[in-house]
């Protein structure tokens, strides 16, 4: 009986915690640029990029991707 009571208590606490609303920040901007290039042989190239970010958020970050 004690195990069932502990299990029910744990499930009720877990259920209450999982239903709390979390605030999602929508203060972001995305920029995308595509250049289509076709060559007969593989070419090396260099990408120079600069990223500036100003934020009060401690987990904020910025990045540059190349594919």
N, CA, C and O atoms as a GROMACS GRO file, in nm:
protein
  268
    1UNK      N    1   0.081  -0.119   0.000
    1UNK     CA    2   0.000   0.000   0.000
    1UNK      C    3   0.086   0.126   0.000
    1UNK      O    4   0.052   0.226  -0.064
    2UNK      N    5   0.198   0.121   0.073
    2UNK     CA    6   0.287   0.236   0.081
    2UNK      C    7   0.351   0.263  -0.056
    2UNK      O    8   0.369   0.379  -0.093
    3UNK      N    9   0.385   0.159  -0.130
    3UNK     CA   10   0.445   0.177  -0.262
    3UNK      C   11   0.346   0.241  -0.359
    3UNK      O   12   0.384   0.326  -0.440
    4UNK      N   13   0.221   0.202  -0.350
    4UNK     CA   14   0.118   0.259  -0.438
    4UNK      C   15   0.098   0.407  -0.405
    4UNK      O   16   0.081   0.488  -0.496
    5UNK      N   17   0.098   0.442  -0.277
    5UNK     CA   18   0.081   0.581  -0.236
    5UNK      C   19   0.198   0.666  -0.286
    5UNK      O   20   0.177   0.777  -0.336
    6UNK      N   21   0.318   0.616  -0.272
    6UNK     CA   22   0.437   0.690  -0.319
    6UNK      C   23   0.433   0.704  -0.471
    6UNK      O   24   0.465   0.810  -0.524
    7UNK      N   25   0.393   0.597  -0.540
    7UNK     CA   26   0.384   0.601  -0.686
    7UNK      C   27   0.280   0.704  -0.731
    7UNK      O   28   0.306   0.781  -0.823
    8UNK      N   29   0.165   0.706  -0.668
    8UNK     CA   30   0.061   0.803  -0.703
    8UNK      C   31   0.105   0.946  -0.673
    8UNK      O   32   0.075   1.038  -0.750
    9UNK      N   33   0.175   0.966  -0.564
    9UNK     CA   34   0.226   1.099  -0.530
    9UNK      C   35   0.328   1.145  -0.634
    9UNK      O   36   0.324   1.260  -0.679
   10UNK      N   37   0.419   1.056  -0.673
   10UNK     CA   38   0.520   1.088  -0.774
   10UNK      C   39   0.453   1.121  -0.908
   10UNK      O   40   0.490   1.219  -0.973
   11UNK      N   41   0.356   1.041  -0.949
   11UNK     CA   42   0.287   1.066  -1.076
   11UNK      C   43   0.210   1.197  -1.074
   11UNK      O   44   0.205   1.267  -1.175
   12UNK      N   45   0.149   1.232  -0.963
   12UNK     CA   46   0.075   1.358  -0.956
   12UNK      C   47   0.170   1.477  -0.962
   12UNK      O   48   0.137   1.577  -1.026
   13UNK      N   49   0.284   1.469  -0.898
   13UNK     CA   50   0.383   1.579  -0.903
   13UNK      C   51   0.439   1.590  -1.044
   13UNK      O   52   0.452   1.701  -1.098
   14UNK      N   53   0.473   1.478  -1.105
   14UNK     CA   54   0.528   1.478  -1.241
   14UNK      C   55   0.425   1.532  -1.339
   14UNK      O   56   0.460   1.610  -1.428
   15UNK      N   57   0.300   1.494  -1.324
   15UNK     CA   58   0.194   1.541  -1.413
   15UNK      C   59   0.173   1.691  -1.399
   15UNK      O   60   0.154   1.760  -1.499
   16UNK      N   61   0.175   1.742  -1.278
   16UNK     CA   62   0.158   1.886  -1.256
   16UNK      C   63   0.275   1.964  -1.315
   16UNK      O   64   0.255   2.072  -1.372
   17UNK      N   65   0.396   1.912  -1.303
   17UNK     CA   66   0.515   1.980  -1.356
   17UNK      C   67   0.514   1.980  -1.509
   17UNK      O   68   0.553   2.079  -1.570
   18UNK      N   69   0.470   1.871  -1.571
   18UNK     CA   70   0.472   1.862  -1.716
   18UNK      C   71   0.365   1.948  -1.781
   18UNK      O   72   0.373   1.975  -1.901
   19UNK      N   73   0.264   1.990  -1.706
   19UNK     CA   74   0.156   2.070  -1.763
   19UNK      C   75   0.177   2.220  -1.745
   19UNK      O   76   0.094   2.298  -1.789
   20UNK      N   77   0.286   2.261  -1.683
   20UNK     CA   78   0.311   2.404  -1.667
   20UNK      C   79   0.348   2.465  -1.802
   20UNK      O   80   0.421   2.403  -1.880
   21UNK      N   81   0.299   2.583  -1.830
   21UNK     CA   82   0.324   2.651  -1.957
   21UNK      C   83   0.464   2.713  -1.953
   21UNK      O   84   0.502   2.776  -1.854
   22UNK      N   85   0.538   2.695  -2.060
   22UNK     CA   86   0.670   2.753  -2.071
   22UNK      C   87   0.666   2.865  -2.175
   22UNK      O   88   0.608   2.849  -2.282
   23UNK      N   89   0.728   2.977  -2.142
   23UNK     CA   90   0.729   3.092  -2.233
   23UNK      C   91   0.834   3.070  -2.341
   23UNK      O   92   0.949   3.036  -2.312
   24UNK      N   93   0.794   3.089  -2.465
   24UNK     CA   94   0.884   3.073  -2.578
   24UNK      C   95   0.911   3.211  -2.638
   24UNK      O   96   0.817   3.285  -2.669
   25UNK      N   97   1.038   3.244  -2.653
   25UNK     CA   98   1.075   3.374  -2.708
   25UNK      C   99   1.055   3.373  -2.859
   25UNK      O  100   1.095   3.278  -2.927
   26UNK      N  101   0.994   3.477  -2.912
   26UNK     CA  102   0.977   3.489  -3.056
   26UNK      C  103   1.056   3.608  -3.109
   26UNK      O  104   1.026   3.661  -3.217
   27UNK      N  105   1.155   3.651  -3.036
   27UNK     CA  106   1.236   3.765  -3.073
   27UNK      C  107   1.362   3.716  -3.144
   27UNK      O  108   1.471   3.714  -3.085
   28UNK      N  109   1.347   3.676  -3.271
   28UNK     CA  110   1.460   3.627  -3.347
   28UNK      C  111   1.441   3.662  -3.494
   28UNK      O  112   1.331   3.693  -3.538
   29UNK      N  113   1.549   3.655  -3.568
   29UNK     CA  114   1.546   3.686  -3.710
   29UNK      C  115   1.628   3.581  -3.784
   29UNK      O  116   1.733   3.537  -3.735
   30UNK      N  117   1.581   3.543  -3.900
   30UNK     CA  118   1.652   3.446  -3.982
   30UNK      C  119   1.685   3.509  -4.117
   30UNK      O  120   1.604   3.582  -4.173
   31UNK      N  121   1.804   3.481  -4.167
   31UNK     CA  122   1.845   3.530  -4.298
   31UNK      C  123   1.902   3.412  -4.375
   31UNK      O  124   1.982   3.335  -4.321
   32UNK      N  125   1.862   3.398  -4.501
   32UNK     CA  126   1.907   3.286  -4.583
   32UNK      C  127   1.947   3.338  -4.720
   32UNK      O  128   1.874   3.417  -4.781
   33UNK      N  129   2.063   3.294  -4.769
   33UNK     CA  130   2.106   3.332  -4.902
   33UNK      C  131   2.159   3.206  -4.971
   33UNK      O  132   2.237   3.131  -4.913
   34UNK      N  133   2.116   3.183  -5.095
   34UNK     CA  134   2.155   3.064  -5.170
   34UNK      C  135   2.219   3.105  -5.302
   34UNK      O  136   2.169   3.194  -5.372
   35UNK      N  137   2.330   3.041  -5.335
   35UNK     CA  138   2.398   3.064  -5.462
   35UNK      C  139   2.416   2.927  -5.526
   35UNK      O  140   2.481   2.840  -5.469
   36UNK      N  141   2.359   2.906  -5.645
   36UNK     CA  142   2.368   2.779  -5.715
   36UNK      C  143   2.490   2.781  -5.808
   36UNK      O  144   2.501   2.866  -5.896
   37UNK      N  145   2.582   2.686  -5.786
   37UNK     CA  146   2.705   2.678  -5.866
   37UNK      C  147   2.724   2.533  -5.909
   37UNK      O  148   2.709   2.441  -5.829
   38UNK      N  149   2.758   2.513  -6.037
   38UNK     CA  150   2.788   2.379  -6.087
   38UNK      C  151   2.923   2.382  -6.155
   38UNK      O  152   2.949   2.468  -6.240
   39UNK      N  153   3.012   2.286  -6.119
   39UNK     CA  154   3.144   2.277  -6.180
   39UNK      C  155   3.172   2.132  -6.217
   39UNK      O  156   3.114   2.040  -6.159
   40UNK      N  157   3.258   2.113  -6.314
   40UNK     CA  158   3.295   1.978  -6.358
   40UNK      C  159   3.392   1.912  -6.260
   40UNK      O  160   3.396   1.790  -6.248
   41UNK      N  161   3.470   1.993  -6.191
   41UNK     CA  162   3.567   1.939  -6.094
   41UNK      C  163   3.542   2.006  -5.958
   41UNK      O  164   3.494   2.119  -5.953
   42UNK      N  165   3.574   1.936  -5.848
   42UNK     CA  166   3.558   1.998  -5.716
   42UNK      C  167   3.645   2.122  -5.700
   42UNK      O  168   3.760   2.124  -5.744
   43UNK      N  169   3.592   2.223  -5.640
   43UNK     CA  170   3.664   2.349  -5.618
   43UNK      C  171   3.668   2.379  -5.469
   43UNK      O  172   3.572   2.350  -5.397
   44UNK      N  173   3.777   2.436  -5.424
   44UNK     CA  174   3.786   2.486  -5.288
   44UNK      C  175   3.738   2.631  -5.289
   44UNK      O  176   3.756   2.704  -5.387
   45UNK      N  177   3.677   2.671  -5.180
   45UNK     CA  178   3.633   2.808  -5.169
   45UNK      C  179   3.641   2.853  -5.024
   45UNK      O  180   3.653   2.771  -4.934
   46UNK      N  181   3.634   2.980  -5.005
   46UNK     CA  182   3.648   3.039  -4.872
   46UNK      C  183   3.526   3.126  -4.844
   46UNK      O  184   3.482   3.203  -4.930
   47UNK      N  185   3.472   3.112  -4.726
   47UNK     CA  186   3.357   3.193  -4.685
   47UNK      C  187   3.401   3.285  -4.573
   47UNK      O  188   3.460   3.241  -4.474
   48UNK      N  189   3.374   3.412  -4.589
   48UNK     CA  190   3.402   3.510  -4.485
   48UNK      C  191   3.267   3.564  -4.437
   48UNK      O  192   3.189   3.615  -4.516
   49UNK      N  193   3.242   3.552  -4.308
   49UNK     CA  194   3.112   3.595  -4.255
   49UNK      C  195   3.134   3.669  -4.124
   49UNK      O  196   3.232   3.648  -4.053
   50UNK      N  197   3.040   3.756  -4.094
   50UNK     CA  198   3.042   3.832  -3.970
   50UNK      C  199   2.903   3.824  -3.909
   50UNK      O  200   2.802   3.844  -3.978
   51UNK      N  201   2.897   3.797  -3.780
   51UNK     CA  202   2.770   3.787  -3.710
   51UNK      C  203   2.775   3.879  -3.589
   51UNK      O  204   2.871   3.878  -3.512
   52UNK      N  205   2.671   3.960  -3.573
   52UNK     CA  206   2.662   4.048  -3.457
   52UNK      C  207   2.533   4.015  -3.384
   52UNK      O  208   2.427   4.005  -3.445
   53UNK      N  209   2.543   3.999  -3.254
   53UNK     CA  210   2.426   3.968  -3.174
   53UNK      C  211   2.429   4.051  -3.047
   53UNK      O  212   2.530   4.058  -2.978
   54UNK      N  213   2.317   4.113  -3.018
   54UNK     CA  214   2.301   4.188  -2.894
   54UNK      C  215   2.179   4.132  -2.823
   54UNK      O  216   2.069   4.136  -2.878
   55UNK      N  217   2.197   4.081  -2.703
   55UNK     CA  218   2.085   4.020  -2.631
   55UNK      C  219   2.111   4.023  -2.482
   55UNK      O  220   2.226   4.021  -2.438
   56UNK      N  221   2.006   4.028  -2.407
   56UNK     CA  222   2.013   4.019  -2.261
   56UNK      C  223   1.998   3.874  -2.215
   56UNK      O  224   2.019   3.844  -2.098
   57UNK      N  225   1.962   3.785  -2.307
   57UNK     CA  226   1.940   3.644  -2.273
   57UNK      C  227   2.074   3.574  -2.251
   57UNK      O  228   2.162   3.585  -2.336
   58UNK      N  229   2.092   3.502  -2.141
   58UNK     CA  230   2.218   3.434  -2.117
   58UNK      C  231   2.240   3.314  -2.209
   58UNK      O  232   2.355   3.272  -2.229
   59UNK      N  233   2.134   3.256  -2.265
   59UNK     CA  234   2.147   3.141  -2.353
   59UNK      C  235   2.141   3.177  -2.501
   59UNK      O  236   2.134   3.088  -2.586
   60UNK      N  237   2.142   3.306  -2.534
   60UNK     CA  238   2.132   3.350  -2.673
   60UNK      C  239   2.261   3.318  -2.748
   60UNK      O  240   2.369   3.317  -2.690
   61UNK      N  241   2.248   3.292  -2.878
   61UNK     CA  242   2.364   3.262  -2.960
   61UNK      C  243   2.335   3.296  -3.106
   61UNK      O  244   2.220   3.316  -3.143
   62UNK      N  245   2.439   3.301  -3.187
   62UNK     CA  246   2.425   3.326  -3.331
   62UNK      C  247   2.520   3.231  -3.401
   62UNK      O  248   2.619   3.186  -3.342
   63UNK      N  249   2.491   3.199  -3.526
   63UNK     CA  250   2.577   3.106  -3.598
   63UNK      C  251   2.572   3.127  -3.747
   63UNK      O  252   2.483   3.194  -3.799
   64UNK      N  253   2.670   3.069  -3.814
   64UNK     CA  254   2.680   3.071  -3.960
   64UNK      C  255   2.698   2.927  -4.005
   64UNK      O  256   2.784   2.856  -3.954
   65UNK      N  257   2.615   2.884  -4.102
   65UNK     CA  258   2.624   2.747  -4.156
   65UNK      C  259   2.658   2.752  -4.303
   65UNK      O  260   2.621   2.845  -4.375
   66UNK      N  261   2.730   2.652  -4.346
   66UNK     CA  262   2.766   2.639  -4.486
   66UNK      C  263   2.744   2.493  -4.524
   66UNK      O  264   2.788   2.402  -4.454
   67UNK      N  265   2.677   2.473  -4.635
   67UNK     CA  266   2.655   2.336  -4.681
   67UNK      C  267   2.693   2.324  -4.826
   67UNK      O  268   2.681   2.216  -4.884
   0.00000   0.00000   0.00000
